[in-house]
């Protein structure tokens, strides 16, 4: 173990043993000594994780530093943006705790920033490193928070409930280096599905939901034949993708797994359950069904259904095409194309916006879109070895897990951003909802949602003791926001929510491992994975853009290239990691 890491652990141990309170001038623990162990939802269903004993974990009204004093914690967020900590929610957090954050974020490459930190050996107090946490842990840059959580983290324990143990790093090193930046439990009331199709196309097909790629293909071809151009004179493009940069993983790689295998999101990997109850990792491009999906794309390219510019257009070109309304279908994530969809909505072209589909290769392949994969671990906020006051830092993180802070972060200020009805349930006025949907600066100026991710939070649909959901997203709020196209589809399908056309969460068991893409993994694995991705990206594009007669030869050449560059070694390493996580979850 590196000396810096050892010294940090000794510091934490000494602080905890002495029950010190931060800067030396803090006068209290900042948390109740009693802790609630409420359970979080692990099956994707809405669960009240707080119940009648919500207050037992709360720190409401207890400052971390004495009244009249403030402590600034430096915070690096790999997914962050400029945050002067002056919005109303930030000020309310400081008023409650005495803590303010000084946020740093990457302007360029986030991985490079972490590498520079490690090279210098100097770190901010709190770090959210996304996928580079493994490098920080290997460098001894993050402290083990286990004892701090036990002493000062009742609300952390309450929020994570039975999933707290999943935060442990490994069997050999069971430290808790990070608090997950993803939801604990909850349900998905919204989804873009595995692929998207324009509402106009669905209407012309009497709202038929395609159950296979063949049906999807027929719908696109029929609509193209009837509408070769849009009303604005643009050439109709049945399907386009964005693959000229990192977006290839979002529109090209990810949909191959979702559609070909019907699998949940495990990044570039599939997980196969063996007859003896063990699990095996598989690089997904070696799957026969995913190979079949790319062969379908190749045929669509040959037939002019897949945009012939998909491989060379910039992402800006891709968004611009969607914004014209000429693109009938996508295979993307909603956050990736919502800018274009907003333009269509502003132009009143709701029929040209998109319905999320549970599209899979065939009717026998089940979409896992709504499956709760359990707590996502590996991406999270940690305390660095350079933090002079880890007790104050953990108290701050614990405060962010309180009901008070959850409401502040997701709802904002009572009387300003939300109201409370006669039953004590929170609600937003129509004016506030409209403002949140139309004002592009809403989150930044109000602070509502701006301080949500990457700190821990309860998932959508989970209720606190008042009967209010922790987030502003509920079944009722989603239905209330449906536009005319979405309402018409619900009526045609006989459902209340658009997600009801998908296989439901209770049809799946929560796996004993978390989403693989988020796990902090050893450098030797990530190096091989990067090489495999560098091979896959251009090779898959070649497989699709070459004549379909060449597809099998091109795909076989790619597989051989994988095998020559560490495929078996990477699969073996990840298999070991998965099995270790499973064993930890069971013990």
C-alpha positions, 0 to 999 in steps of 0.5 A: 500500500502506498504511504499516502494512502496509509497515512490517509487511513490512519488520519481517518481512524484517528479522527473517528476514534476521537469523534472529532468534528471537522475543522477543529471549531465545529461543535457537533456531529452534524448527524443523529446517532440513530440510523434508519436502515430503510430498504431500497427498491431492488426490483424496479418498482416504486418503494417507500424507503423511508416510512415512518422512521424517516426522521431518525436519519435526518440532520435537518437544522444541524450545521457541520460548522458553527453558526456564522462560519463557512468551510469550502470544500474543493470538488472536481466533477468530471461531468460538471460545469461552471458552478459559482455556488450562488444559486438559491439551492446552493445557498440553502445547502450552505445555510443548512450545513455551513459548507460550500463547494468550489467546483472544478471541471474538465474543459478538455479530456476528463481522463487527461485531467485525472492523469495530471492529478495523479502525476502531481499527487495533488487532489481536491477534497471531493472527486467525481472521476466517472470511469477513471476512479480505478486509476485514482484507487490504484494511485492511493488517491481516495480514502476508505470511507467505511468507518466514517460512514459508520460513525457519521453517515446514518443518512447514507446508510438509510439511502443505500439500505440493503445495497450499501454493501455493493459500494465495497470495491473488491473482496481483497479490498472491501473499502468504500471509496465512492458513493454511487452517483446513480439512483437507488431503486425507483422506476422508469416512467420515461424511456427512449427504448432501444430504437425510435420512430416518428409518430407520423410513421406509427400513425400511418401504421395504425400505431402498430408496434414492430415486434422484429427488425423485419416489421421495423424495416417494412414500416420504414420502406412503406413510409418512404415509398409514400413520402419520399420527401417531407412537406418542407421538401427535404429528402426522407431519410429512413434511418441515420446514425452518428458514428464519426466520434465517440457517439458511435458507442451510443448510436451504433454499439449500444443498440446492437446489444439492446436490439440483437440480444435484448440485453440491459446496458452493460457497456461493451459486454454481455453477461452469460449465466452458466448452468452452475450459477456462475457468470461469464463475460463476453465481448458483445461483438462476438455474439452471433445475434449482434453479428446478425444485427450488423448484417441487417444494417449492412443490407439496409445500407445497400438498399438505401434505407440507412443513410449513406452519410452516417459514417462520415457526417459530424454529430452536428450534421446528424442533429441538424438532419433530425431537426428538419423532420426528415429522419424517420427512425433512430437508434439512440439515447434521448439525451443525445438527440433531444436538442433536435427534438426540441427544435421540432417541438418549437416548430409545432412538428410533434408528428416528427418527434419520436416514440421510444420502442422496445425493438428487438431482433425478433419476437422471441427476444425480450427488451430489458429496457425497464429492468432495474439492474441494481445499484450502479457502482464504480461511478461516484463521489469520493474523498481524497487523501488531500482532504484536510477534513474528511469528517466534515466531508462525510458529514456533507455527503451524509447531508446530501442524502437527507430528505431535506437535501433531496427535496432541495436538490430536486424540487428547489425552494418551497413557495418558489419552485414548488408548493405543498397541498393540504395533505402535505404533498409537494406539487409544482404549478403549471407555470413552474413546469412550463418554465422548467421545460422551456427555459434552457437556463432554468436548472442553472439559475434556480439550482433545481436539479443542478446539484442532483447528480453526481451525488447520491439520490433516490430513484423516480417514484420512491416516496418519502413519509409525506407521500411525495416522490423524492424527485419531481418525476412521478407517474402523474407528472409524466402523464400531465406532460404528454403532448397530443401525439403521445396522448393519441398513442396512449389511447390507441394502445389502451395504456396510461403510460407509454412505457406500458408497451415495454416488458415490465420491471417485475418480469425480471430479476435484479442481477447480483452484479451491477452495470458492468460499464460503471465498475472501476476496473484495473488498468490492465483490463481497461487498456485491452478494452480500449484496444478492442474498441479501437478495432471494433469502431472502424471494423464495424463501419467497414462491415456495414458500408462494404457490399453486403456480400463482403460482410462475413469476410469482414466480420471474421477478420474483425473477430480474428483481430480481437483474438490477437489483441487480448480478447480472451484475457479481457473476458477472463479478467472481467469474468473474475470481477463479475464473479467476485462481485456476485460472491460479495453480494451473497456474503 
